Amino acid sequence: MEILAVPAAARGEFADLIDSMHRLRACVFGDRLDWDVEIRDGREADAYDQFNPTYILAVSPTRAVAGCARLLPATGPTMLANTFPQLLPARGLDAHPGMVESSRFCVDTALDQDRTPGPLHKTTLMMFAGIIEWSMANGYHEIVTATDLRFERILKRAGWPMQRLGPPCPIGNSLAVAGILSADVGSLDRIRAGAARPGTRHTVAA
């Protein structure tokens, strides 16, 4: 499995992978999780895909996208501040230039042929590492995100605990929570220790 970071300027070069990513998002968020998302022609996309995000992609040897995440500067329009403000404290999101938002994270565990020795999938851990590495390389030291309680537990088991910004709140058919994750060497080392396996490539293209 290879981890790629695809900035807006390289979207044309990786058009096949971007298309595969939108198909994966439709499958996970629409079909499996039954979220209220817009799906057209088997692909999920929303307004935040128009703000020139960087996509972190887990790509299999057959060029199937097995995992994805969308990264946007927290100082601009973000899903958390503009779509889910009820997850934030009364003062709102205290965004700053060193903060990036991660959204639309998902992993197709069916393409992850074997697990790490613990309860987490290898691709999930590799995605975490890719997000942290890209964030650090681009001047970000905090990652803000909205997720559900199940995924919050996954982050904690991975050694990357989230600092909650507010109490959990029902959104759709899940109980959601917003929080901040550290993008630092310590977090990256803990994630990499769990993700390291023989024959695995970990490449982040800036």
Protein Blocks (a to p, Z undefined) as FASTA:
>chain_A
ZZddddfklmmmmmmmmmmmmmmmmmmmmmmnopacddeehiacdfklmnopacdddddf
kopafbdcddddfklccfklmmmmmlpcfklpaddfkbccdehiacdfklmmbacfblbd
fklmmmmmmmmmmmmmnopabdcddddfklmmmmmmnopacddfbdcddehjbccddddd
dddfklmmmmmmmmpcghiacdddZZ
